[in-house]
Amino acid sequence: MFINKIIQHKRAIVLVFAVVTVISIVSQFFVSINYNMVDYLPDDAPSTEALEQMEAEFSGTMPNTNVLVRDISVQEALDYKERLSLIDGVTDVMWLDDMADTRVPLEVLDSDLVESYYKDSHALFSLTISAGEEVNATEEIYELIGEENAATGEAVNTATSQNMTSSETFYAAALLIPIIIIILVVSTKSWAEPIFFLTAIGVSVLINLGTNIFLGEISFVTQSVAPILQLAVSLDYAIFLLHNFSDELKRGETPEKAMAKAMKSSFPVIFVSAVTTFFGFMSLMLMDFEIGADLGLNLIKGIVLSFISVVVFLPALTLFAYKWIEKTQHKSLVPSFKGIGSKILKFRVPALVLVFALIVPSFLAQSSTSFTYGLGDLPEDTRAGADAKMIEETFGQSTPIVLLVPNDDIAKENELADEIKALPHVDSVVSYATMIGTVIPADFLDETVTSEFQSENYSRIMVYTNAGVEGDIPFQLVEQTRELAHSYYGDEAYSLGESVTLYDMKETVSKDNQVVNTMTIITIAIVLMLTFRSFSIPIILLLTIQAAVWINLSVPYFTNDSLVFVGYLIVSTVQLAATIDYGILLMETYKHHRQHMPAYAAMKKALDEKIFSIIISAAILSSVGFILWFTSTNPTVSSIGLLLGRGAALAFLLVVFFLPAMLLLSDKLIKKTTHKANFYEEE
């Protein structure tokens, strides 16, 4: 009934989808993009609470940009400070004159303090740029300081990400679409069919982007990755349907009857593939680090919309424009895969031995990989990357940790500052107690002198470290500083700063990792169990894909590379959710043939029939990943791309070589643990 309605009202369906797509294209321009990863930390993260407290107590917020101006005098530096403060979006500029009297000879001042801001006639300014103003403010800073000077920090990284995302997403799509078209042209017998594939999924991608208007805002990770992932993951559904449609036409059916039969036969596989992917992405929604919920919601919407598009819009579009398929027929561009099953099965024993030899070391290695939690180091061929290196070479690494403590005891504050200054990798500690002393009460001083250090309720202590932003030593410093502050002030002490935020991010996503991976496996296992009505089949399918995930994620450990954790977390879920489809397709076909023939013959026939579809799906997903890796200078997006590209290729190899071997080895077990297996038995 449902199928007949779609065929009967094909023109109306095409028109409705066209109108909704146009509305969605317009709507997506009203969706704002958030480039600040800090905003996605949970509200109860210590650094989030600390930031709220500081914004309530102090007018000047946390510095998020360093600007280096070379070869200038103190007076010229003061002039630059004034000009920097006039830039739109810059709310605060700190320099040496905020910490000491620059009218006296610098030689009589604390040398460590002076060299934090002014060294070898080079001045380093600390700026605060408002959220949302990063791009314009950074451009004005570059105009003011010129090519020979430098700017770096969170705000600069945010501006760089923002500029990169829009241009690189377009660049990735411009490379990807021709590659997908080539893959699809090779896989079909009509020049027009690939256009139908891409139109059906492209429409769902555009509608997904348009419906983000109801969310108001999405992250730059979602903007960069979600549309391309949706395209790659759900293109399978269109391929399954149109391949079945083509098979029915070969049997002499009319286009309408061929489509009705194709929809009926392909619906179960498309539905199961969509549901497993849906629940895989649903697991991302459980992350405390809200970037997971942001991306997960977009991918879930995408899968639902792609499914609707393939089962409603694609059949209507295909029948509506069928004459173009007829007119653009061409000979098959690929050789027959008949007989490949027996060749693949010759490798079943080596495949089992190799995978079982790799699985434990890979599992251990991927759980020992070193991670970065921020944006990571930007490439030196970008302005931001080159500037960061210039500032580090001139002033070394300088990362501030800010403490907020009650201002009721100046002597206690001084003791805390002394203990912190004694920590390794701490260059200087700047506070009311260290700069003004413990003798002069704040009431006797002008507010312009004290406002940097004291509010109505809190004192602000700036701790300057030289250990970098993230890694074992910076995170250890965060722990030590927090412990010391808590030993003096208990829960009334707050800490914040880039390294503090990244430390909280690490603590949050480490817990997320276990929850997300566990829930992904459990939900997909339940779907597979209900689909195949079997206890053993889900275990075999999940073992196959999970082995591919572990091998993929272990590579950085063996190559001694650091992984962007957000990329790792997303891909460990996405690879499982997206590539399980290959196993489902092969398993469904094998199970069907196993009811009419022995195990070996059934597997050989299943491989002959389905390897081409699996190759096409894996080639598209792998291409998507490698193109994201190749085109993106954003370390997070690039990391996701490389892991995804390599993961899809590994999943393909394991589904084609390891899964058949496991199914043949477990044939008796599958028969016993599958409800109404009805396997063929030789007499």
ZINOR-V71295 format. One record per residue. N is the residue number from 1. RES is the residue in one small letter. SS is DSSP state (H for helix, E for strand, - for the rest). PSI is psi in whole degrees, 0 to 359 (* if undefined). D_LAST is the distance of its C-alpha to the last C-alpha in Angstrom with 2 decimals. Layout:
BEGIN
{{N:RES:SS:PSI:D_LAST} {N:RES:SS:PSI:D_LAST}}
END
This chain:
BEGIN
{{1:m:-:309:42.07} {2:f:H:317:42.83} {3:i:H:315:41.33} {4:n:H:323:43.33} {5:k:H:318:46.51} {6:i:H:314:46.18} {7:i:H:321:45.70} {8:q:H:322:48.53} {9:h:-:37:51.02} {10:k:H:319:50.26} {11:r:H:315:53.96} {12:a:H:320:55.11} {13:i:H:314:52.45} {14:v:H:318:53.45} {15:l:H:315:57.10} {16:v:H:313:56.62} {17:f:H:323:54.75} {18:a:H:316:57.47} {19:v:H:314:60.25} {20:v:H:322:58.61} {21:t:H:316:58.07} {22:v:H:315:61.74} {23:i:H:319:62.88} {24:s:H:322:60.63} {25:i:H:318:62.03} {26:v:H:318:65.52} {27:s:H:323:64.58} {28:q:H:337:63.19} {29:f:H:350:66.70} {30:f:H:11:67.92} {31:v:-:124:65.46} {32:s:E:150:67.18} {33:i:E:128:65.50} {34:n:E:123:66.07} {35:y:-:3:66.31} {36:n:-:108:67.30} {37:m:H:334:64.43} {38:v:H:327:66.77} {39:d:H:344:66.69} {40:y:H:2:63.02} {41:l:-:148:63.71} {42:p:-:155:63.45} {43:d:-:333:66.76} {44:d:-:7:66.84} {45:a:-:137:66.57} {46:p:H:320:69.81} {47:s:H:329:70.84} {48:t:H:315:70.41} {49:e:H:322:72.65} {50:a:H:319:75.11} {51:l:H:318:75.36} {52:e:H:319:76.12} {53:q:H:318:78.77} {54:m:H:320:80.43} {55:e:H:329:80.50} {56:a:H:329:82.20} {57:e:H:325:84.76} {58:f:-:146:85.54} {59:s:-:320:86.34} {60:g:-:123:85.05} {61:t:-:194:81.29} {62:m:-:128:79.19} {63:p:-:135:79.98} {64:n:-:10:76.97} {65:t:E:137:78.51} {66:n:E:135:80.51} {67:v:E:125:82.87} {68:l:E:126:84.45} {69:v:E:123:87.71} {70:r:-:152:89.02} {71:d:-:58:92.60} {72:i:-:157:94.58} {73:s:-:172:97.43} {74:v:H:317:97.35} {75:q:H:319:99.33} {76:e:H:324:96.94} {77:a:H:318:94.02} {78:l:H:325:95.69} {79:d:H:318:96.11} {80:y:H:320:92.40} {81:k:H:317:91.54} {82:e:H:316:93.62} {83:r:H:325:91.99} {84:l:H:322:88.47} {85:s:H:340:89.28} {86:l:-:353:90.30} {87:i:-:133:86.85} {88:d:-:131:85.06} {89:g:-:339:82.25} {90:v:E:114:83.82} {91:t:E:342:84.92} {92:d:E:139:86.13} {93:v:E:124:87.24} {94:m:E:139:87.96} {95:w:-:188:89.87} {96:l:H:323:92.19} {97:d:H:343:95.07} {98:d:H:342:93.06} {99:m:H:338:92.87} {100:a:-:166:96.28} {101:d:-:107:99.68} {102:t:-:359:99.34} {103:r:-:340:103.12} {104:v:-:159:103.64} {105:p:-:135:102.86} {106:l:H:335:99.12} {107:e:H:334:99.98} {108:v:H:351:101.13} {109:l:-:166:97.90} {110:d:-:120:94.77} {111:s:H:322:93.27} {112:d:H:319:89.63} {113:l:H:312:90.24} {114:v:H:314:92.03} {115:e:H:350:89.38} {116:s:H:337:86.67} {117:y:H:334:88.39} {118:y:E:117:90.77} {119:k:E:127:90.30} {120:d:-:40:91.94} {121:s:-:16:93.31} {122:h:E:134:89.81} {123:a:E:138:89.32} {124:l:E:117:86.09} {125:f:E:143:86.04} {126:s:E:121:83.62} {127:l:E:153:82.89} {128:t:E:122:81.17} {129:i:E:132:79.62} {130:s:-:147:78.61} {131:a:-:135:75.00} {132:g:-:347:74.40} {133:e:-:6:77.34} {134:e:H:315:75.71} {135:v:H:308:75.36} {136:n:H:318:78.91} {137:a:H:317:80.52} {138:t:H:318:78.77} {139:e:H:319:79.84} {140:e:H:323:83.44} {141:i:H:315:83.35} {142:y:H:319:82.18} {143:e:H:319:85.03} {144:l:H:316:87.55} {145:i:H:341:86.57} {146:g:-:181:85.54} {147:e:-:331:83.10} {148:e:-:348:84.84} {149:n:-:182:84.25} {150:a:E:154:81.10} {151:a:E:138:79.37} {152:t:E:171:76.29} {153:g:-:180:74.68} {154:e:H:315:72.35} {155:a:H:321:74.17} {156:v:H:318:74.11} {157:n:H:320:70.38} {158:t:H:315:69.84} {159:a:H:318:71.92} {160:t:H:316:70.06} {161:s:H:317:66.66} {162:q:H:315:67.94} {163:n:H:322:69.14} {164:m:H:319:66.00} {165:t:H:312:63.54} {166:s:H:316:64.87} {167:s:H:320:65.23} {168:e:H:329:62.06} {169:t:H:317:59.78} {170:f:H:317:61.08} {171:y:H:316:60.71} {172:a:H:316:57.08} {173:a:H:320:56.25} {174:a:H:328:58.09} {175:l:H:321:55.93} {176:l:H:315:52.66} {177:i:H:315:52.59} {178:p:H:322:52.92} {179:i:H:316:50.14} {180:i:H:319:47.80} {181:i:H:317:48.81} {182:i:H:314:48.01} {183:i:H:317:44.54} {184:l:H:323:43.90} {185:v:H:318:45.33} {186:v:H:327:42.93} {187:s:H:353:39.98} {188:t:-:177:40.90} {189:k:-:22:41.90} {190:s:E:137:45.13} {191:w:-:337:48.33} {192:a:-:334:48.94} {193:e:H:315:45.65} {194:p:H:328:46.66} {195:i:H:322:49.82} {196:f:H:317:47.81} {197:f:H:304:45.68} {198:l:H:326:48.86} {199:t:H:314:50.80} {200:a:H:312:48.25} {201:i:H:323:48.06} {202:g:H:320:51.73} {203:v:H:316:52.83} {204:s:H:325:50.99} {205:v:H:315:52.57} {206:l:H:320:56.02} {207:i:H:320:55.62} {208:n:H:314:54.55} {209:l:H:320:57.66} {210:g:H:322:59.82} {211:t:H:350:58.61} {212:n:H:347:59.87} {213:i:H:333:63.26} {214:f:H:340:62.39} {215:l:-:333:61.98} {216:g:-:320:65.28} {217:e:E:143:64.41} {218:i:E:163:61.51} {219:s:E:161:61.43} {220:f:H:333:61.75} {221:v:H:314:58.34} {222:t:H:315:56.77} {223:q:H:321:58.85} {224:s:H:321:57.77} {225:v:H:319:54.09} {226:a:H:312:52.78} {227:p:H:319:53.10} {228:i:H:322:51.44} {229:l:H:317:48.66} {230:q:H:315:48.04} {231:l:H:313:47.87} {232:a:H:318:45.44} {233:v:H:321:43.12} {234:s:H:356:42.87} {235:l:H:333:42.79} {236:d:H:318:38.99} {237:y:H:316:38.97} {238:a:H:320:40.82} {239:i:H:314:38.61} {240:f:H:314:35.39} {241:l:H:309:37.06} {242:l:H:332:38.64} {243:h:H:318:35.62} {244:n:H:322:33.60} {245:f:H:316:36.64} {246:s:H:318:36.70} {247:d:H:320:33.02} {248:e:H:323:33.75} {249:l:H:322:36.87} {250:k:H:333:34.91} {251:r:-:3:32.91} {252:g:-:11:36.30} {253:e:-:156:37.10} {254:t:-:158:40.78} {255:p:H:319:41.91} {256:e:H:314:42.22} {257:k:H:321:38.76} {258:a:H:318:37.24} {259:m:H:319:38.99} {260:a:H:316:37.94} {261:k:H:320:34.23} {262:a:H:319:34.69} {263:m:H:319:36.47} {264:k:H:318:33.77} {265:s:H:328:30.87} {266:s:H:343:32.85} {267:f:H:314:34.60} {268:p:H:316:31.97} {269:v:H:316:31.84} {270:i:H:317:35.64} {271:f:H:312:36.24} {272:v:H:317:34.16} {273:s:H:316:35.79} {274:a:H:319:39.20} {275:v:H:316:38.73} {276:t:H:318:37.65} {277:t:H:319:40.58} {278:f:H:309:42.85} {279:f:H:329:42.25} {280:g:H:314:42.51} {281:f:H:331:45.92} {282:m:H:328:46.83} {283:s:H:329:46.84} {284:l:H:333:49.76} {285:m:H:344:51.77} {286:l:H:354:51.78} {287:m:-:137:53.91} {288:d:-:325:57.45} {289:f:-:109:58.50} {290:e:-:357:58.77} {291:i:H:331:57.87} {292:g:H:315:54.25} {293:a:H:321:54.88} {294:d:H:309:56.73} {295:l:H:317:53.97} {296:g:H:314:51.16} {297:l:H:318:52.73} {298:n:H:320:53.15} {299:l:H:323:49.57} {300:i:H:313:48.25} {301:k:H:317:50.49} {302:g:H:316:49.32} {303:i:H:315:45.60} {304:v:H:314:46.27} {305:l:H:323:48.51} {306:s:H:319:46.10} {307:f:H:312:43.28} {308:i:H:317:45.65} {309:s:H:319:46.86} {310:v:H:322:43.39} {311:v:H:346:42.11} {312:v:H:303:45.50} {313:f:H:315:47.83} {314:l:H:313:45.54} {315:p:H:317:43.93} {316:a:H:316:47.46} {317:l:H:317:48.97} {318:t:H:314:46.28} {319:l:H:324:46.72} {320:f:H:323:50.50} {321:a:-:31:50.82} {322:y:H:329:47.84} {323:k:H:332:50.15} {324:w:H:328:50.76} {325:i:H:316:47.05} {326:e:H:316:47.11} {327:k:H:338:50.36} {328:t:-:27:49.36} {329:q:E:144:46.02} {330:h:-:164:45.52} {331:k:-:155:42.98} {332:s:-:132:40.36} {333:l:-:1:42.11} {334:v:-:150:39.07} {335:p:-:163:36.63} {336:s:-:142:33.01} {337:f:-:10:30.77} {338:k:-:130:27.73} {339:g:-:352:26.18} {340:i:H:333:27.97} {341:g:H:315:24.84} {342:s:H:327:23.67} {343:k:H:319:27.30} {344:i:H:319:27.60} {345:l:H:345:24.46} {346:k:-:337:26.09} {347:f:-:12:28.58} {348:r:H:321:26.28} {349:v:H:310:27.35} {350:p:H:324:31.07} {351:a:H:315:30.93} {352:l:H:313:29.69} {353:v:H:313:32.30} {354:l:H:312:35.09} {355:v:H:317:34.65} {356:f:H:332:34.34} {357:a:H:329:37.40} {358:l:H:337:39.34} {359:i:H:317:38.44} {360:v:H:310:40.76} {361:p:H:323:43.76} {362:s:H:318:43.43} {363:f:H:315:43.42} {364:l:H:319:46.48} {365:a:H:316:48.25} {366:q:H:335:47.90} {367:s:-:355:49.36} {368:s:-:7:52.30} {369:t:-:144:53.24} {370:s:-:145:56.91} {371:f:E:154:57.68} {372:t:E:145:60.53} {373:y:-:344:61.13} {374:g:-:204:63.78} {375:l:-:338:63.92} {376:g:-:182:64.02} {377:d:-:125:66.22} {378:l:-:147:66.86} {379:p:-:145:66.82} {380:e:-:348:70.23} {381:d:-:1:70.28} {382:t:-:155:70.78} {383:r:H:316:74.27} {384:a:H:319:73.10} {385:g:H:316:71.39} {386:a:H:320:74.43} {387:d:H:319:76.84} {388:a:H:320:74.98} {389:k:H:319:75.25} {390:m:H:315:78.96} {391:i:H:321:79.79} {392:e:H:320:77.89} {393:e:H:330:79.72} {394:t:H:313:83.08} {395:f:H:358:82.86} {396:g:-:183:79.76} {397:q:-:131:77.13} {398:s:-:109:78.71} {399:t:E:119:76.55} {400:p:E:139:78.37} {401:i:E:128:77.21} {402:v:E:131:79.27} {403:l:E:138:80.01} {404:l:E:122:81.53} {405:v:E:153:83.37} {406:p:E:141:85.94} {407:n:-:31:89.42} {408:d:-:353:91.30} {409:d:-:98:91.90} {410:i:H:329:92.87} {411:a:H:319:93.24} {412:k:H:320:89.67} {413:e:H:320:88.45} {414:n:H:320:90.34} {415:e:H:316:88.80} {416:l:H:315:85.29} {417:a:H:320:86.17} {418:d:H:318:87.42} {419:e:H:319:84.23} {420:i:H:320:82.03} {421:k:H:334:84.21} {422:a:-:350:83.62} {423:l:-:145:79.84} {424:p:-:146:78.51} {425:h:-:8:78.05} {426:v:E:119:80.47} {427:d:E:314:83.28} {428:s:E:157:85.41} {429:v:E:123:85.65} {430:v:E:120:87.74} {431:s:-:178:88.92} {432:y:H:316:92.12} {433:a:H:321:92.75} {434:t:H:330:92.30} {435:m:H:322:94.12} {436:i:-:330:96.95} {437:g:-:173:97.13} {438:t:-:357:97.16} {439:v:-:317:100.87} {440:i:-:119:101.39} {441:p:-:149:100.08} {442:a:H:332:98.15} {443:d:H:337:100.73} {444:f:H:355:103.39} {445:l:-:156:101.44} {446:d:-:144:100.86} {447:e:H:330:97.52} {448:t:H:333:96.68} {449:v:H:319:96.74} {450:t:H:342:94.60} {451:s:-:334:92.14} {452:e:-:331:89.82} {453:f:-:334:89.52} {454:q:E:141:90.20} {455:s:-:194:89.41} {456:e:-:323:90.59} {457:n:-:340:88.07} {458:y:E:153:86.40} {459:s:E:144:87.20} {460:r:E:124:85.12} {461:i:E:124:84.47} {462:m:E:121:83.20} {463:v:E:117:81.40} {464:y:E:121:81.05} {465:t:E:161:78.38} {466:n:-:21:77.56} {467:a:-:3:73.93} {468:g:-:183:72.34} {469:v:-:320:70.47} {470:e:-:160:67.14} {471:g:-:182:65.45} {472:d:H:313:65.74} {473:i:H:311:69.56} {474:p:H:319:70.36} {475:f:H:326:67.99} {476:q:H:321:69.52} {477:l:H:319:72.95} {478:v:H:314:71.87} {479:e:H:314:70.77} {480:q:H:318:74.01} {481:t:H:317:76.24} {482:r:H:316:74.57} {483:e:H:317:74.82} {484:l:H:315:78.51} {485:a:H:319:79.28} {486:h:H:329:77.49} {487:s:H:333:79.35} {488:y:H:321:82.60} {489:y:H:359:81.75} {490:g:H:220:78.46} {491:d:H:357:76.54} {492:e:H:354:79.62} {493:a:-:136:78.95} {494:y:E:149:76.90} {495:s:E:145:75.63} {496:l:E:172:74.55} {497:g:-:168:74.28} {498:e:H:315:71.60} {499:s:H:328:70.33} {500:v:H:316:70.41} {501:t:H:315:68.37} {502:l:H:326:65.78} {503:y:H:315:65.64} {504:d:H:323:64.93} {505:m:H:316:62.33} {506:k:H:313:60.63} {507:e:H:321:60.69} {508:t:H:309:59.30} {509:v:H:338:56.46} {510:s:H:320:55.35} {511:k:H:320:54.55} {512:d:H:321:53.05} {513:n:H:312:50.59} {514:q:H:316:48.82} {515:v:H:310:48.84} {516:v:H:312:47.64} {517:n:H:318:44.79} {518:t:H:312:43.58} {519:m:H:325:43.75} {520:t:H:311:42.07} {521:i:H:316:39.04} {522:i:H:312:38.93} {523:t:H:318:39.33} {524:i:H:322:36.79} {525:a:H:318:34.28} {526:i:H:315:34.85} {527:v:H:316:34.41} {528:l:H:322:31.13} {529:m:H:316:29.89} {530:l:H:324:30.76} {531:t:H:310:29.38} {532:f:H:356:25.91} {533:r:-:51:25.98} {534:s:E:147:25.01} {535:f:-:329:26.89} {536:s:H:324:25.40} {537:i:H:314:25.49} {538:p:H:321:29.32} {539:i:H:315:29.87} {540:i:H:316:27.98} {541:l:H:315:29.76} {542:l:H:322:33.11} {543:l:H:319:32.84} {544:t:H:308:32.31} {545:i:H:323:35.32} {546:q:H:325:37.46} {547:a:H:319:37.04} {548:a:H:320:38.34} {549:v:H:313:41.22} {550:w:H:317:42.19} {551:i:H:317:42.15} {552:n:H:311:44.23} {553:l:H:349:46.76} {554:s:H:341:47.10} {555:v:H:313:48.46} {556:p:H:329:52.01} {557:y:H:314:52.16} {558:f:H:334:51.46} {559:t:-:3:53.85} {560:n:-:38:56.45} {561:d:-:152:56.82} {562:s:-:139:57.74} {563:l:E:140:55.64} {564:v:E:120:57.13} {565:f:H:322:55.63} {566:v:H:319:55.37} {567:g:H:316:53.27} {568:y:H:313:51.04} {569:l:H:317:50.58} {570:i:H:314:49.85} {571:v:H:325:47.42} {572:s:H:332:45.46} {573:t:H:311:44.77} {574:v:H:319:44.65} {575:q:H:317:42.28} {576:l:H:313:39.71} {577:a:H:325:40.22} {578:a:H:323:40.27} {579:t:H:353:37.53} {580:i:H:337:34.85} {581:d:H:322:34.32} {582:y:H:315:32.73} {583:g:H:321:30.07} {584:i:H:314:29.55} {585:l:H:314:29.10} {586:l:H:318:26.52} {587:m:H:316:24.66} {588:e:H:316:24.70} {589:t:H:316:23.31} {590:y:H:315:20.58} {591:k:H:321:19.54} {592:h:H:312:19.49} {593:h:H:331:17.31} {594:r:H:342:14.93} {595:q:-:348:13.97} {596:h:-:353:12.71} {597:m:-:165:11.57} {598:p:-:165:11.03} {599:a:H:311:14.28} {600:y:H:314:16.13} {601:a:H:321:15.80} {602:a:H:318:16.75} {603:m:H:320:19.71} {604:k:H:316:20.82} {605:k:H:320:20.99} {606:a:H:318:22.75} {607:l:H:317:25.30} {608:d:H:319:25.95} {609:e:H:324:26.70} {610:k:H:351:28.65} {611:i:H:325:30.43} {612:f:H:316:33.35} {613:s:H:321:33.98} {614:i:H:319:33.88} {615:i:H:314:36.28} {616:i:H:312:38.66} {617:s:H:313:38.73} {618:a:H:321:39.26} {619:a:H:320:41.85} {620:i:H:311:43.84} {621:l:H:319:43.87} {622:s:H:319:44.67} {623:s:H:317:47.42} {624:v:H:311:48.90} {625:g:H:309:49.11} {626:f:H:328:50.61} {627:i:H:320:53.12} {628:l:H:316:54.28} {629:w:H:317:54.72} {630:f:H:323:56.55} {631:t:H:338:58.86} {632:s:-:131:59.84} {633:t:-:358:62.70} {634:n:-:117:62.08} {635:p:H:325:60.38} {636:t:H:310:58.34} {637:v:H:319:56.91} {638:s:H:318:56.49} {639:s:H:316:54.60} {640:i:H:317:52.22} {641:g:H:311:51.65} {642:l:H:314:50.90} {643:l:H:320:48.47} {644:l:H:315:46.70} {645:g:H:312:46.48} {646:r:H:323:45.16} {647:g:H:318:42.84} {648:a:H:320:41.14} {649:a:H:318:40.61} {650:l:H:320:39.16} {651:a:H:319:36.86} {652:f:H:312:35.56} {653:l:H:318:34.89} {654:l:H:324:33.07} {655:v:H:323:30.93} {656:v:H:325:29.95} {657:f:H:316:29.49} {658:f:H:316:29.19} {659:l:H:313:27.23} {660:p:H:320:24.14} {661:a:H:317:24.22} {662:m:H:320:24.54} {663:l:H:320:21.70} {664:l:H:320:19.25} {665:l:H:327:20.77} {666:s:-:17:20.53} {667:d:H:315:17.11} {668:k:H:321:16.10} {669:l:H:317:19.66} {670:i:H:317:19.68} {671:k:H:319:16.62} {672:k:H:331:18.47} {673:t:H:13:21.86} {674:t:E:127:21.26} {675:h:-:124:21.85} {676:k:-:54:19.15} {677:a:-:324:17.37} {678:n:-:39:14.46} {679:f:-:144:12.57} {680:y:-:137:9.48} {681:e:-:131:6.32} {682:e:-:140:3.78} {683:e:-:*:0.00}}
END
